[in-house]
């Protein structure tokens, strides 16, 4: 018996046709989609302030195309597209008039709770008014809704992996003590949550990926023991390989102990094997009891921001950048703003100001930059016109005791009871952190080469932090990578990390290292002045850096 769970969305704005493609492209049992990046909750809050829906309206549009077919074929639909208004999203689905039993899950909104508001990353305590506060719920409310007969389950903020673990609990009856099975389903959910990133999208070795322009979305065949096979529909573009799955496993993670409300999944126990073309088996995943707290995503409005970008060409670029700034700060003093960030990455000079005063950060700043146009460096021209400031919010991760959060499930408008999630006291295996194999090729001939000729990488954002996963293909290469790519070497290769705290985690089972760079993104994506505010390109920047690489690896 296998449960086929498909993904049709990795973010709010993903391919609209994906739901239809997954329903019509081959047999599936459950259609899922992830809409809620940390930034999305802030976007939806902005929509709600403007009187627009607080849920992902694109999900409703997709349901117009596929809900009838799903009902005919018995395909269940599970999505976190409810955002800040799961009830409103469920009502919109019901208005499609297809006699579907629609459930929605609430309880993640904890704005009325007495939150401690200590930042998980910095230890600071928030003193600003909270705009949104949503706890990451687990999978059991989803399973309860499916068990009560729901055809469609709409949630607010749940963990991304819960969209897969919930149907797994429903089908296989896993209890809170089935830690390994739960952990395996969490890993499967993490792999497919970002859509085409599991099937060759954004893949370092993109030349290996056929027909990327028509990349198929992923699905998992989930088994009762929590093992799974990652695949895609036949006839679609893209690639499912150990490499593409490894890349996604390394995306936006921290420690190998992957915390969640249902289980702690040990990413250092994952075993991957190529079962066939576009089929990768995931097995061996171990689980540990979940913590007694839930993560909470808090957002607050911090003020206004404005960025002006100038292009510098020709000779003496450093001096030209200095002249440009002198001219600008002579018109609007730098110290008049609450925050200023100047980034010079030749040939681009980007200046971002932030302030609680919209006027100060708005035209007063951008017009002053334009006014220097005929009294600045030779070859002056800008890439941004003068404009008003934009409001920005800050993401603030914190914790809440799990016992203080009460998920509620409504099926067809009626509340259903949730089974107990109380943990038994299982005899949990104490897992020893793996040790990297020694590199025994000391003295082997080396040549200077880009790291990317040997290693793949994937990077992303986690609040104000960035993660950077790096992997190679063989244990021998991993032994070299683990010895060579220390934190100190990483910082030398990427000087933008200088002065930041960097953690390194070893994943020999995946031939991979994972680095977490604290504070690289400032106060989070919406507040980051970086040109790459989600650190998506950080891994590719690293792959372009030169290292002494053993010749044998390059062959």
LOTI-49862 format. One record per residue (C-alpha): z, y negated, x negated; residue in one letter. Coordinates in steps of 0.05 Angstrom, whole numbers, plus 5000, padded with zeros to 4 digits. Layout:
BEGIN
ZYXA;...
This chain:
BEGIN
500050005000X;498149324973X;498948615000X;492948174984X;495147444978X;489946914966X;490546184944X;486245624972X;489444994942X;492744804877X;494244074894X;493343554948X;485943394939X;483444084919X;476844364944X;476644335020X;471844925026X;476545394989X;480145645052X;473545855084X;471246165018X;477546585012X;477446815085X;470046985085X;469247225013X;472947885019X;479048235050X;485647875046X;492247945084X;495447255070X;492346585056X;496746105018X;495945404989X;500144944946X;499844194962X;506443934934X;506443714862X;512443284845X;507942664850X;505542874919X;512342774951X;512142044928X;505041964954X;507042245022X;512941785024X;508141205014X;503841465071X;509941515116X;512040805101X;505040575123X;505540965189X;501041535166X;502842275169X;508042525119X;504243185111X;497743405079X;492343255130X;487143635089X;490844285107X;489744145181X;482344025167X;481944705132X;485445045191X;480044765237X;475045185197X;478845845188X;484645925237X;480446275290X;477746775240X;484746885211X;487547045280X;481847535294X;483047895227X;490647865227X;490847425165X;497447055158X;497546335132X;503246055090X;503045345063X;507744805037X;502944275066X;508544045112X;510943585057X;515943085087X;514343285159X;513544035169X;514743965243X;509143455250X;504443885210X;505944495253X;504744075316X;497943865289X;496044595279X;498244765349X;493844205376X;487744575350X;488644995414X;487545685385X;493846015412X;496746125344X;504246245335X;506145685287X;512745665249X;515745115208X;521345105158X;526144525149X;532644395113X;529744175046X;530843445063X;537643285034X;537442525036X;543642525080X;547742945033X;552842694984X;548642814922X;551442754852X;544742464827X;545742634754X;538942684721X;537643394696X;533743144636X;537442524614X;544542584642X;544041894673X;546841764743X;542241434794X;544640774823X;538340614863X;537040724937X;533841404948X;527041434981X;526342194985X;530742774965X;528243484976X;531444124953X;526944694929X;528045234981X;526645964968X;522446505001X;527046805053X;525746285107X;518246435101X;519647185106X;523947065168X;518346665201X;513247215188X;518047745213X;518947345278X;511447385291X;508746745261X;501346705247X;502046055208X;508145835168X;508645105147X;514144895100X;516544275065X;519044304993X;519645024973X;518445314904X;511045424891X;512146164880X;515746234946X;508946224980X;507746914950X;514847184946X;516047035021X;510347485045X;512648004994X;519648015024X;516648065094X;512048645077X;516549055031X;523548875056X;526248664988X;533648484990X;537247974946X;538948524897X;531648744886X;531348284826X;525648594787X;521048624848X;522747904866X;521647684795X;514848024793X;512747664856X;515047004828X;510647114767X;504747284812X;506046654852X;506346234790X;499646504767X;495746344831X;499445704853X;494745244815X;488345534844X;482545584795X;486945494733X;488046244738X;480546404742X;477846004683X;478945284705X;481444814650X;481145404601X;481145264527X;475745794513X;471245524568X;465045824536X;467546504558X;467646294632X;461246434671X;458945964726X;465045514723X;461645024771X;462645544826X;469345794803X;472646264853X;479846174874X;484946714855X;488447244895X;493747754877X;494448474900X;502048514905X;505449194902X;512149424929X;515249444859X;513348714847X;507648884800X;500948564817X;493648504798X;490547814793X;483247794814X;478147394853X;472747524905X;466447864880X;460347424869X;464446804853X;464246424787X;469846394737X;473746924698X;480147314706X;482347554637X;488747654599X;487246974568X;486346584633X;492546904662X;496546754599X;494246034601X;496845944672X;503346304657X;504745784604X;503345204651X;509244744667X;514745214645X;520845114602X;525345674578X;523046394587X;528546444639X;524546164698X;529845924747X;528845984822X;532846014886X;531246754897X;531447024826X;531046834753X;524447134728X;524347324654X;517647084629X;519247414562X;518648104596X;511748014628X;506548534608X;499148374617X;493348864614X;486048814630X;485049324684X;477549194693X;472648614700X;476348024732X;482548454742X;489048334703X;495248744717X;502148414713X;507948894704X;514648994671X;517748344697X;525348344696X;529647914742X;536647624738X;540947344794X;539246634814X;543746044797X;548545774849X;544845114852X;538144874877X;533744364843X;532743714882X;526743264874X;529042544885X;524341954887X;526041214889X;521940574887X;522940244820X;518439634823X;511339434808X;506539584751X;499939324725X;495439554668X;489839184632X;485239554584X;481239214530X;475639514487X;475539374412X;469339504371X;466939424299X;471339284239X;478739104230X;481039414296X;488439384280X;488038644266X;483938524328X;489138884370X;494538434341X;490437804356X;489338034428X;496838124439X;498637464407X;493937104454X;496537474516X;503937384501X;502736634487X;500936574561X;505837054592X;511937184547X;512937924534X;520437864546X;519237604616X;517838314640X;522938864651X;518539364613X;512339314570X;508339874540X;502739754490X;498340334472X;492840264419X;488440884414X;482140604382X;477840344411X;482340234473X;488139744477X;492239864540X;497939404560X;502339604618X;507739164648X;513139354698X;517638904738X;521338864804X;517638214818X;510738394845X;508037694830X;510337704757X;507138384745X;501038214786X;495937664778X;500537254734X;499737794682X;492638044693X;489537354700X;493037144635X;489637714599X;482837514626X;484036784607X;484136984533X;476937234539X;473736674500X;479536544453X;481037234426X;478037744378X;470537804366X;467138284414X;472338194468X;471138544534X;475738864584X;475139504625X;479639274682X;478738664726X;484638224742X;488538514800X;495138544836X;500838994815X;501939664848X;508639944871X;511040534831X;516441044841X;520741464795X;521942214800X;529242394789X;530943144783X;538043344801X;541943934829X;545644104893X;550044714908X;545745224943X;551345324994X;550544595016X;543344695038X;541745015105X;534445235114X;532245275187X;526345655215X;522845495280X;517645965309X;513645705368X;518845155376X;524845645379X;529745705322X;530546395292X;536546655254X;536046755179X;538647405147X;544247345098X;542047175027X;548747344998X;547947684931X;551048364918X;553848484849X;548348904817X;549049204749X;544448704716X;541248924651X;543048444596X;536448264563X;536148074490X;531647494472X;525547764436X;524647644362X;517847424334X;514447944289X;514247754216X;507747514187X;506147974130X;499847624107X;503147144059X;498146984004X;492147164047X;486146694036X;486246094083X;481445534101X;482644874136X;480444944209X;482244664277X;487945054308X;483645144369X;478945614332X;484546114336X;489245884391X;488745674464X;493345164495X;495444894563X;499844304576X;502743934636X;508343514665X;515343674687X;518243014710X;519042574649X;517943174602X;511643524581X;510644254565X;505644514515X;504045254513X;500145554455X;497646264451X;493446724408X;490147384422X;493547894376X;500648054352X;498347934280X;495847234298X;502347114335X;506447284274X;502646744236X;503046244294X;510546344302X;511746234228X;506945644222X;507645234285X;514844994279X;517444384316X;516843984251X;509644184242X;508044034314X;510743324308X;506643214244X;500343444280X;501843014341X;505142364317X;506042114389X;511842614393X;515642274336X;522842114355X;522842554418X;526943174427X;522443794425X;524744494443X;520945124422X;521145784459X;518146434435X;514346914481X;511947484435X;510047904496X;504747384511X;503147224438X;505346524456X;509945944440X;512145424491X;514444724471X;518144244517X;517543514497X;523143114528X;521642404551X;514242394532X;512442174603X;518041664610X;520641654682X;515342144706X;508042144725X;508141554773X;511941114724X;508641354659X;504440834622X;500641374584X;493141414593X;494442154605X;500642094649X;501042844664X;500043074592X;494043484614X;490343354548X;496243454501X;494444174487X;487244014472X;489443454425X;493443974387X;487744464384X;483443944349X;488443864291X;487044184224X;491444744196X;490745244140X;488445844179X;487646554150X;480346694140X;480847374173X;482947044239X;476746604240X;472147204234X;
